[in-house]
Amino acid sequence: MSAYQALYRKYRPQTFDDVSGQMAVTQTLKTQLQTGHLSHAYLFTGSRGTGKTSCAKILAKAVNCENPQDGNPCNCCTACRTIDSGACMDVLEIDAASNNGVDNVRDLRDDAIYTPSQVKMRVYIIDEVHMLSISAFNALLKIIEEPPEHLMFILATTELHKVPATILSRCQRFSFRRISQEDIAARLQFVAYQENIDLDDGAARVLARLADGGMRDGLSLLDQCASATTGELNAERVYSCLGIAGEQKCAEMMAYIADHNSGKALELFNRLYAEGKDLGAMLDELACLTRDLMVLKTAGNSGITMLSGVSTEREAGQLAQRFSGGELVRMMTQLQQTMAGFTRSASRRMDAELCILSLCQPELSLDAESLNARLTRLEEQIKSGSFVAAVAAPIPAGRPVEPDDEERPPVPDDADAPPIMEEEPAAPVPMGFWTDLVSAVRRELKPPVSGFFVPTPNAPVQGILQGNQVVLRCSNSFTLEQVNKPAILELVSRKATAQLGRPVTAKAVDQSARPENNEKMEQLLNFGRAHSDIIKIKE
């Protein structure tokens, strides 16, 4: 019984025409082989699994092939078969990750001067060349610059920035692009047909998305899923086999977050966790979907081509309308921070649950990003007309507007205590004064400060008119810090003066703090403290 061979090895491309998604690279190499305009050194760059090493082996066969066909190796002659079997001593594949010392390169350089014994050209394929040390690069530099006629170097790397410029300038560089999901899915369907695997289109698209541009990753995932299940391999079985949530569950979770339904979101999360879904994979899918919604939010219909495929285009379009840009930015930051902390966390499940809870209830956080997310959501609701403000009861004619009873300072029980002087009663306010003032102020402010001034009952800033002064009641200390600035207070004062036709000043107070005493009360208390000290001295 022959040993099983992994699919990515069994179906490695044997000619340039078999390579998927790299037409620009393969066509150029075929043309060079046909015309004989070959370089002595090549550098293949790109992400993993895009065909760098495969093209290097095909090129090594093509330059030594006895019967080349339109720039492709025939794979039938003695040279091609010897190279494929690994028995050719003149074509060497070297892993720079484990042979990165200067001594290894010196041995290679000393052997390179000898003419090939089996084929026409000696070819050195150095994989992950960026792993070589500086001294090893220096030892390699001279022979790459002036190699013998029978020698060719093919360097491959995933990290181009680590290769010295002196090496780059002596090589022809070919950049391998990420393979599109369509090309990967088509190749997977071909391999599945050859292997009698019942792979449906949905599963092929899921595997292509998870491959993230690497054909080798796609074939490895297909191999894993095909060996773990029998019968038809559909999307649900792929999700189950790989331990990820799936696009339907991800979209369902995002809908609960949009509804701020933390109970349903945590229930779905724990159900997926009990089924063995990976926590990192679940949050990563949410991050991918959040990214898709941000793309649709900013790019509109043109962003459809940039979607990752975590959810359908229709679902992503509907979800994008339920979030504001500020909310999506906050969600992405929260997800990335949680996933980054998984490596040093003692309880990944608890971290993930807290993340889901924070996504559903942004009001739990009072940082600037969370507040901006809530304000941008409110702004979009107002613009779309989906938010309807509560209409206040009309004020009887001639009745002054009084502050709320709970805002009055408490009356002390001590009969000997000095009387508390009441604040000046609020002057009659024209109907719609605050709504008109907010509208006028917002026109001259920029986000995020403009988001504090909205004509709603639960807005972060509420305004009342006390005599000739507009008091801006801020819901918390952060809002007070943002609003209590000379330029903003001057703007409010100027707009209120224009509306009322008399000079009006403005001040901001923190509504969440204890009620402030007025100036007369503060003077009286200071006077009492000073006299109490005098009395103590006399005693």
VEXDREN-2710 file (C-alpha; in Angstrom, 1 decimal):
% VEXDREN-2710
k/r/px/py/pz
1/MET/0.0/0.0/0.0
2/SER/1.5/3.3/-1.1
3/ALA/1.8/6.2/1.4
4/TYR/-0.8/8.9/1.2
5/GLN/0.4/12.1/-0.4
6/ALA/-1.0/15.5/0.7
7/LEU/-3.1/17.2/-2.0
8/TYR/-0.9/20.3/-2.2
9/ARG/2.1/18.1/-3.0
10/LYS/0.2/15.8/-5.3
11/TYR/-1.2/18.7/-7.3
12/ARG/1.8/21.0/-7.4
13/PRO/2.0/22.7/-10.8
14/GLN/4.3/21.0/-13.2
15/THR/4.3/23.7/-16.0
16/PHE/3.9/27.4/-16.1
17/ASP/0.4/27.0/-17.6
18/ASP/-0.7/25.0/-14.4
19/VAL/0.1/28.0/-12.1
20/SER/-3.1/29.8/-11.0
21/GLY/-3.4/33.5/-10.7
22/GLN/0.2/34.5/-11.7
23/MET/-0.3/35.2/-15.4
24/ALA/2.1/38.2/-15.5
25/VAL/4.9/36.2/-13.9
26/THR/4.5/33.0/-15.9
27/GLN/4.1/34.7/-19.2
28/THR/7.3/36.7/-18.8
29/LEU/9.3/33.7/-17.8
30/LYS/8.0/31.7/-20.8
31/THR/9.0/34.5/-23.1
32/GLN/12.5/34.7/-21.7
33/LEU/12.9/30.9/-22.1
34/GLN/11.7/31.0/-25.7
35/THR/14.0/33.9/-26.6
36/GLY/16.9/32.8/-24.5
37/HIS/17.1/36.1/-22.6
38/LEU/17.5/34.5/-19.2
39/SER/18.9/36.2/-16.2
40/HIS/21.5/34.6/-13.9
41/ALA/19.6/35.5/-10.7
42/TYR/15.9/35.8/-10.0
43/LEU/14.1/36.9/-6.8
44/PHE/10.5/35.7/-6.3
45/THR/8.5/37.6/-3.6
46/GLY/5.0/37.3/-2.3
47/SER/2.9/35.9/0.5
48/ARG/2.9/32.2/1.3
49/GLY/1.3/29.6/-0.9
50/THR/1.2/31.8/-4.1
51/GLY/3.5/29.6/-6.2
52/LYS/7.0/31.0/-5.7
53/THR/8.7/27.7/-5.0
54/SER/6.6/25.9/-7.7
55/CYS/7.7/28.4/-10.3
56/ALA/11.3/28.1/-9.2
57/LYS/11.2/24.3/-9.8
58/ILE/9.4/24.7/-13.1
59/LEU/12.1/27.3/-14.2
60/ALA/14.9/24.9/-13.1
61/LYS/13.4/22.2/-15.3
62/ALA/12.7/24.4/-18.2
63/VAL/16.3/25.7/-18.5
64/ASN/17.5/22.1/-18.5
65/CYS/14.7/20.4/-20.5
66/GLU/15.7/18.5/-23.6
67/ASN/12.4/19.1/-25.4
68/PRO/10.9/22.4/-24.2
69/GLN/7.4/23.2/-25.4
70/ASP/6.5/26.9/-25.7
71/GLY/8.6/27.8/-22.7
72/ASN/7.2/24.9/-20.6
73/PRO/9.3/21.8/-19.6
74/CYS/8.1/18.6/-21.2
75/ASN/8.3/16.6/-17.9
76/CYS/9.1/13.5/-20.0
77/CYS/12.9/13.8/-20.8
78/THR/15.6/12.4/-18.5
79/ALA/16.5/15.9/-17.1
80/CYS/12.9/16.7/-16.1
81/ARG/12.3/13.3/-14.5
82/THR/15.6/13.5/-12.6
83/ILE/14.8/16.9/-11.3
84/ASP/11.3/15.9/-10.3
85/SER/12.6/12.9/-8.4
86/GLY/15.1/15.0/-6.5
87/ALA/18.0/12.9/-7.7
88/CYS/19.7/15.7/-9.8
89/MET/22.7/16.9/-7.9
90/ASP/23.0/20.0/-10.1
91/VAL/19.6/21.4/-9.0
92/LEU/19.6/22.1/-5.3
93/GLU/16.9/23.5/-3.1
94/ILE/18.3/25.1/0.0
95/ASP/16.3/26.2/3.1
96/ALA/17.9/29.4/4.3
97/ALA/16.0/29.2/7.6
98/SER/18.2/26.2/8.6
99/ASN/21.3/27.0/6.5
100/ASN/21.7/30.7/7.2
101/GLY/25.3/30.8/8.4
102/VAL/28.2/32.2/6.5
103/ASP/29.9/28.8/6.4
104/ASN/26.9/27.3/4.6
105/VAL/27.0/30.0/1.9
106/ARG/30.8/29.6/1.5
107/ASP/30.4/25.9/0.9
108/LEU/27.7/26.7/-1.7
109/ARG/30.0/29.2/-3.4
110/ASP/32.9/26.8/-3.5
111/ASP/30.7/24.1/-5.2
112/ALA/29.1/26.5/-7.6
113/ILE/32.2/26.9/-9.7
114/TYR/32.1/23.3/-10.9
115/THR/30.3/22.6/-14.1
116/PRO/27.1/20.5/-13.9
117/SER/27.5/16.8/-14.4
118/GLN/23.9/15.7/-15.3
119/VAL/22.2/18.7/-16.9
120/LYS/23.0/21.9/-18.8
121/MET/22.8/24.4/-16.0
122/ARG/23.4/24.3/-12.2
123/VAL/20.4/25.9/-10.4
124/TYR/20.4/26.9/-6.7
125/ILE/16.9/27.6/-5.3
126/ILE/17.3/29.4/-1.9
127/ASP/13.9/29.5/-0.1
128/GLU/13.2/32.1/2.6
129/VAL/16.4/33.9/1.6
130/HIS/15.6/36.7/4.1
131/MET/16.7/34.4/6.9
132/LEU/20.4/34.6/5.9
133/SER/22.7/36.5/8.2
134/ILE/24.4/39.7/7.1
135/SER/27.7/37.9/6.7
136/ALA/26.0/35.1/4.7
137/PHE/24.5/37.8/2.3
138/ASN/28.0/39.3/1.9
139/ALA/29.5/35.9/1.1
140/LEU/26.7/35.3/-1.5
141/LEU/27.0/38.8/-3.0
142/LYS/30.2/38.3/-5.1
143/ILE/29.1/35.1/-6.9
144/ILE/25.6/36.5/-7.6
145/GLU/27.3/39.6/-9.1
146/GLU/29.6/37.6/-11.4
147/PRO/28.4/34.0/-11.6
148/PRO/29.8/31.3/-14.0
149/GLU/27.8/30.9/-17.3
150/HIS/26.5/27.5/-16.1
151/LEU/25.0/28.9/-12.8
152/MET/21.6/30.3/-12.0
153/PHE/20.2/31.5/-8.7
154/ILE/16.5/31.6/-7.8
155/LEU/15.8/33.3/-4.5
156/ALA/12.4/33.2/-2.8
157/THR/11.1/35.2/0.1
158/THR/8.0/36.3/1.9
159/GLU/9.7/39.4/3.5
160/LEU/11.2/41.5/0.8
161/HIS/12.2/44.3/3.2
162/LYS/14.7/42.1/4.9
163/VAL/16.7/41.4/1.7
164/PRO/19.7/43.8/1.4
165/ALA/19.5/46.3/-1.5
166/THR/22.9/45.0/-2.8
167/ILE/21.2/41.6/-3.5
168/LEU/18.0/43.2/-4.9
169/SER/19.9/45.2/-7.5
170/ARG/21.5/42.1/-8.9
171/CYS/18.3/40.1/-9.4
172/GLN/15.3/40.2/-11.6
173/ARG/12.4/40.6/-9.2
174/PHE/9.0/39.0/-9.8
175/SER/6.2/39.8/-7.4
176/PHE/3.6/37.1/-6.8
177/ARG/0.1/38.5/-6.1
178/ARG/-2.4/36.9/-3.8
179/ILE/-4.5/34.5/-5.7
180/SER/-8.2/35.6/-6.0
181/GLN/-10.9/33.6/-4.4
182/GLU/-12.4/32.8/-7.8
183/ASP/-9.1/31.2/-8.9
184/ILE/-8.7/29.2/-5.7
185/ALA/-12.3/28.0/-5.8
186/ALA/-11.9/26.9/-9.4
187/ARG/-8.7/25.0/-8.6
188/LEU/-10.3/23.3/-5.6
189/GLN/-13.2/22.2/-7.7
190/PHE/-10.8/20.7/-10.2
191/VAL/-8.8/18.8/-7.5
192/ALA/-12.1/17.6/-5.8
193/TYR/-13.2/16.2/-9.2
194/GLN/-9.9/14.4/-9.6
195/GLU/-10.1/13.0/-6.1
196/ASN/-13.8/12.1/-6.2
197/ILE/-14.7/14.5/-3.5
198/ASP/-18.3/15.8/-3.6
199/LEU/-17.5/19.5/-3.1
200/ASP/-20.4/22.0/-3.6
201/ASP/-19.9/25.6/-4.7
202/GLY/-20.6/27.1/-1.3
203/ALA/-18.0/25.0/0.4
204/ALA/-15.4/25.9/-2.3
205/ARG/-16.1/29.6/-1.7
206/VAL/-15.7/29.2/2.0
207/LEU/-12.4/27.3/1.6
208/ALA/-11.2/29.9/-0.9
209/ARG/-12.0/32.7/1.6
210/LEU/-10.2/31.0/4.4
211/ALA/-7.2/30.4/2.2
212/ASP/-6.6/34.2/2.3
213/GLY/-4.9/34.2/-1.2
214/GLY/-2.7/31.1/-0.8
215/MET/-3.4/28.1/-3.0
216/ARG/-1.5/25.8/-0.7
217/ASP/-3.6/26.8/2.3
218/GLY/-6.8/26.1/0.3
219/LEU/-5.6/22.6/-0.7
220/SER/-4.6/21.8/2.8
221/LEU/-8.0/22.9/4.1
222/LEU/-9.7/20.8/1.5
223/ASP/-7.6/17.8/2.4
224/GLN/-8.5/18.2/6.1
225/CYS/-12.2/18.6/5.5
226/ALA/-12.4/15.8/3.0
227/SER/-10.7/13.3/5.3
228/ALA/-12.9/14.3/8.3
229/THR/-16.3/13.7/6.6
230/THR/-18.1/11.5/4.2
231/GLY/-20.7/12.4/1.6
232/GLU/-21.2/15.8/0.3
233/LEU/-18.9/18.5/1.6
234/ASN/-21.0/21.6/2.0
235/ALA/-20.3/24.9/3.8
236/GLU/-21.8/23.8/7.1
237/ARG/-19.6/20.7/7.2
238/VAL/-16.6/22.9/6.5
239/TYR/-17.5/25.2/9.3
240/SER/-18.0/22.2/11.6
241/CYS/-14.8/20.5/10.6
242/LEU/-12.6/23.6/11.0
243/GLY/-14.3/24.8/14.3
244/ILE/-15.5/28.2/13.1
245/ALA/-18.9/29.9/13.4
246/GLY/-20.0/30.3/9.9
247/GLU/-21.3/33.2/7.9
248/GLN/-25.0/32.8/9.1
249/LYS/-24.0/32.8/12.8
250/CYS/-21.7/35.7/12.3
251/ALA/-24.4/37.8/10.6
252/GLU/-26.9/36.8/13.4
253/MET/-24.4/37.9/16.1
254/MET/-23.9/41.2/14.3
255/ALA/-27.7/41.7/14.1
256/TYR/-27.9/41.2/17.9
257/ILE/-25.1/43.8/18.4
258/ALA/-27.0/46.3/16.2
259/ASP/-30.1/45.7/18.3
260/HIS/-28.1/46.1/21.5
261/ASN/-29.5/42.8/22.6
262/SER/-26.7/41.5/24.9
263/GLY/-28.8/38.6/26.2
264/LYS/-29.3/37.1/22.7
265/ALA/-25.7/37.8/21.7
266/LEU/-24.3/36.1/24.8
267/GLU/-26.7/33.1/24.4
268/LEU/-25.5/32.6/20.8
269/PHE/-21.9/33.0/21.8
270/ASN/-22.1/30.4/24.5
271/ARG/-24.0/28.0/22.2
272/LEU/-21.2/28.2/19.7
273/TYR/-18.6/27.9/22.4
274/ALA/-20.3/24.7/23.7
275/GLU/-20.2/23.3/20.1
276/GLY/-16.4/23.7/20.2
277/LYS/-16.0/26.8/18.0
278/ASP/-12.7/28.5/18.4
279/LEU/-12.9/31.8/20.3
280/GLY/-10.2/33.5/18.2
281/ALA/-11.9/32.4/15.0
282/MET/-15.3/33.7/16.2
283/LEU/-13.9/37.1/17.0
284/ASP/-11.8/37.2/13.9
285/GLU/-15.0/36.5/11.8
286/LEU/-16.7/39.4/13.6
287/ALA/-13.7/41.6/12.9
288/CYS/-13.9/40.6/9.2
289/LEU/-17.6/41.4/9.0
290/THR/-17.0/44.7/10.8
291/ARG/-14.4/45.6/8.2
292/ASP/-16.8/44.7/5.4
293/LEU/-19.5/47.0/6.9
294/MET/-16.9/49.8/7.2
295/VAL/-16.0/49.3/3.5
296/LEU/-19.7/49.4/2.4
297/LYS/-20.3/52.4/4.7
298/THR/-17.5/54.4/3.0
299/ALA/-17.3/53.0/-0.5
300/GLY/-21.0/52.3/-1.1
301/ASN/-21.8/49.9/-3.9
302/SER/-18.2/50.0/-5.3
303/GLY/-17.1/48.3/-2.0
304/ILE/-19.0/45.1/-2.8
305/THR/-16.0/43.8/-4.8
306/MET/-13.8/44.3/-1.7
307/LEU/-15.9/42.2/0.7
308/SER/-14.2/39.3/2.5
309/GLY/-17.1/36.9/2.0
310/VAL/-17.9/36.4/5.7
311/SER/-21.5/37.1/4.9
312/THR/-23.6/37.5/1.8
313/GLU/-23.7/40.8/0.0
314/ARG/-27.3/41.2/0.8
315/GLU/-26.8/40.6/4.5
316/ALA/-23.8/42.9/4.6
317/GLY/-25.7/45.7/2.9
318/GLN/-28.6/45.4/5.4
319/LEU/-26.3/45.4/8.4
320/ALA/-24.2/48.3/7.2
321/GLN/-27.3/50.5/7.3
322/ARG/-27.8/49.7/11.0
323/PHE/-24.4/51.0/12.2
324/SER/-22.7/54.4/12.2
325/GLY/-19.1/54.9/11.1
326/GLY/-18.1/55.7/14.7
327/GLU/-19.7/52.5/16.0
328/LEU/-17.9/50.4/13.5
329/VAL/-14.5/52.0/14.3
330/ARG/-15.1/51.4/18.0
331/MET/-16.1/47.8/17.4
332/MET/-13.0/47.1/15.3
333/THR/-10.8/48.5/17.9
334/GLN/-12.5/46.5/20.7
335/LEU/-12.2/43.2/18.7
336/GLN/-8.6/43.8/17.8
337/GLN/-7.6/44.6/21.4
338/THR/-9.4/41.5/22.7
339/MET/-7.8/39.2/20.2
340/ALA/-4.3/40.7/20.8
341/GLY/-4.8/40.0/24.6
342/PHE/-5.6/36.3/24.1
343/THR/-2.0/35.3/24.1
344/ARG/-1.5/36.5/27.7
345/SER/-5.0/36.0/29.0
346/ALA/-5.8/33.5/31.8
347/SER/-9.5/33.2/30.7
348/ARG/-10.1/33.7/27.0
349/ARG/-13.8/32.9/27.4
350/MET/-14.3/35.7/29.9
351/ASP/-12.4/38.1/27.7
352/ALA/-14.5/37.2/24.7
353/GLU/-17.8/37.5/26.7
354/LEU/-16.8/40.9/28.0
355/CYS/-16.0/42.0/24.4
356/ILE/-19.4/40.9/23.2
357/LEU/-21.1/42.7/26.1
358/SER/-19.1/45.8/25.3
359/LEU/-20.1/45.7/21.7
360/CYS/-23.8/45.4/22.5
361/GLN/-23.8/48.1/25.2
362/PRO/-21.4/50.9/24.4
363/GLU/-22.9/52.9/27.3
364/LEU/-20.9/50.8/29.7
365/SER/-17.8/52.7/28.6
366/LEU/-17.3/56.4/29.0
367/ASP/-14.2/56.8/26.9
368/ALA/-14.1/59.2/24.0
369/GLU/-14.3/56.5/21.4
370/SER/-17.5/55.0/22.9
371/LEU/-19.1/58.3/23.4
372/ASN/-18.3/59.3/19.8
373/ALA/-19.9/56.0/18.6
374/ARG/-23.1/56.8/20.5
375/LEU/-23.2/60.4/19.2
376/THR/-22.6/59.4/15.5
377/ARG/-25.4/56.8/15.8
378/LEU/-27.7/59.4/17.2
379/GLU/-26.7/61.9/14.4
380/GLU/-27.5/59.3/11.7
381/GLN/-30.8/58.5/13.2
382/ILE/-31.7/62.2/13.3
383/LYS/-30.6/62.7/9.6
384/SER/-32.6/59.6/8.5
385/GLY/-35.7/60.7/10.4
386/SER/-35.8/57.4/12.3
387/PHE/-35.4/59.3/15.6
388/VAL/-38.5/61.1/17.0
389/ALA/-37.9/63.4/19.9
390/ALA/-40.4/63.6/22.7
391/VAL/-42.5/66.8/22.6
392/ALA/-42.5/68.7/25.8
393/ALA/-45.7/69.9/27.4
394/PRO/-46.5/73.5/26.6
395/ILE/-45.7/76.1/29.3
396/PRO/-48.7/78.1/30.5
397/ALA/-48.5/81.8/29.5
398/GLY/-46.9/84.0/32.1
399/ARG/-45.4/81.1/34.1
400/PRO/-41.6/81.3/34.5
401/VAL/-39.5/78.2/33.7
402/GLU/-38.2/76.8/37.0
403/PRO/-35.3/74.4/37.5
404/ASP/-36.1/70.9/38.6
405/ASP/-36.9/70.4/42.2
406/GLU/-34.2/67.9/42.8
407/GLU/-31.6/70.5/41.6
408/ARG/-32.4/72.9/44.4
409/PRO/-30.0/72.7/47.3
410/PRO/-31.5/70.8/50.3
411/VAL/-32.8/72.9/53.2
412/PRO/-30.8/72.1/56.4
413/ASP/-32.7/70.9/59.5
414/ASP/-30.7/73.1/61.8
415/ALA/-32.9/76.1/62.7
416/ASP/-29.8/78.2/63.5
417/ALA/-28.2/77.6/60.1
418/PRO/-28.1/80.7/57.9
419/PRO/-30.9/80.9/55.4
420/ILE/-30.2/79.6/51.9
421/MET/-30.6/82.2/49.2
422/GLU/-32.5/80.9/46.2
423/GLU/-31.2/81.3/42.7
424/GLU/-32.7/83.9/40.5
425/PRO/-35.8/82.4/38.9
426/ALA/-35.6/81.5/35.2
427/ALA/-37.0/84.0/32.9
428/PRO/-39.8/83.0/30.5
429/VAL/-38.3/81.1/27.6
430/PRO/-39.7/81.5/24.1
431/MET/-41.1/78.2/22.7
432/GLY/-38.5/76.4/20.7
433/PHE/-35.6/78.5/22.1
434/TRP/-33.3/75.6/22.9
435/THR/-34.1/73.7/19.6
436/ASP/-33.4/76.9/17.6
437/LEU/-30.2/77.6/19.6
438/VAL/-28.9/74.0/19.2
439/SER/-29.5/74.2/15.4
440/ALA/-27.6/77.5/15.2
441/VAL/-24.7/76.3/17.3
442/ARG/-24.3/73.0/15.4
443/ARG/-23.8/74.9/12.1
444/GLU/-20.6/76.4/13.4
445/LEU/-19.2/73.4/15.3
446/LYS/-17.3/70.4/14.0
447/PRO/-17.6/66.7/15.1
448/PRO/-17.3/65.3/17.7
449/VAL/-18.2/68.4/19.7
450/SER/-21.3/69.1/17.4
451/GLY/-22.7/65.7/18.5
452/PHE/-23.2/67.0/22.1
453/PHE/-25.7/69.6/20.9
454/VAL/-28.8/67.7/19.8
455/PRO/-32.5/68.7/20.4
456/THR/-33.4/65.5/22.3
457/PRO/-34.5/64.9/25.9
458/ASN/-31.6/62.5/26.6
459/ALA/-28.9/64.6/24.8
460/PRO/-25.5/64.9/26.6
461/VAL/-26.0/68.7/26.9
462/GLN/-29.3/70.3/28.0
463/GLY/-29.8/74.0/28.2
464/ILE/-31.9/76.2/30.4
465/LEU/-32.2/80.0/30.6
466/GLN/-31.7/81.6/34.0
467/GLY/-32.2/85.4/33.7
468/ASN/-29.7/86.5/31.1
469/GLN/-27.6/83.4/31.3
470/VAL/-27.8/80.1/29.4
471/VAL/-26.8/77.2/31.6
472/LEU/-25.4/74.2/29.7
473/ARG/-26.1/71.1/31.9
474/CYS/-23.6/68.4/30.9
475/SER/-24.4/64.8/31.6
476/ASN/-20.9/63.9/32.9
477/SER/-17.4/65.3/33.5
478/PHE/-16.1/64.3/30.1
479/THR/-18.9/66.2/28.3
480/LEU/-18.2/69.2/30.6
481/GLU/-14.5/69.1/29.6
482/GLN/-15.4/69.1/25.9
483/VAL/-18.0/71.9/26.2
484/ASN/-16.6/74.2/28.8
485/LYS/-14.2/76.0/26.5
486/PRO/-14.2/79.8/25.8
487/ALA/-14.8/79.5/22.1
488/ILE/-17.8/77.2/22.6
489/LEU/-19.3/79.3/25.4
490/GLU/-18.8/82.5/23.4
491/LEU/-20.6/80.9/20.4
492/VAL/-23.5/79.9/22.6
493/SER/-23.7/83.3/24.1
494/ARG/-23.6/85.0/20.7
495/LYS/-26.3/82.9/19.2
496/ALA/-28.6/83.2/22.3
497/THR/-28.1/87.0/22.3
498/ALA/-29.1/87.1/18.6
499/GLN/-32.2/85.0/19.3
500/LEU/-33.5/86.9/22.4
501/GLY/-32.4/90.4/21.4
502/ARG/-30.6/91.1/24.7
503/PRO/-27.2/90.4/26.1
504/VAL/-26.9/86.7/27.2
505/THR/-23.9/84.9/28.8
506/ALA/-23.3/81.2/28.9
507/LYS/-21.7/78.7/31.4
508/ALA/-21.4/75.0/31.6
509/VAL/-22.0/72.8/34.7
510/ASP/-21.6/69.1/35.4
511/GLN/-25.0/67.7/36.1
512/SER/-23.6/64.4/37.5
513/ALA/-21.7/66.2/40.3
514/ARG/-23.3/67.5/43.5
515/PRO/-25.3/70.8/43.0
516/GLU/-23.1/73.8/43.1
517/ASN/-23.7/76.6/45.6
518/ASN/-24.3/80.1/44.2
519/GLU/-21.8/82.9/44.8
520/LYS/-23.8/84.5/47.7
521/MET/-24.1/81.1/49.4
522/GLU/-20.4/80.5/49.0
523/GLN/-19.5/83.9/50.5
524/LEU/-21.8/83.2/53.4
525/LEU/-20.3/79.8/54.1
526/ASN/-16.8/81.3/53.9
527/PHE/-17.8/84.0/56.4
528/GLY/-19.2/81.4/58.8
529/ARG/-16.0/79.4/58.6
530/ALA/-13.8/82.4/59.3
531/HIS/-15.9/83.4/62.3
532/SER/-15.9/79.9/63.7
533/ASP/-12.1/79.9/63.7
534/ILE/-12.1/83.3/65.5
535/ILE/-14.5/81.9/68.1
536/LYS/-12.2/78.8/68.7
537/ILE/-9.2/81.1/69.2
538/LYS/-11.1/83.2/71.8
539/GLU/-12.1/80.0/73.7
END
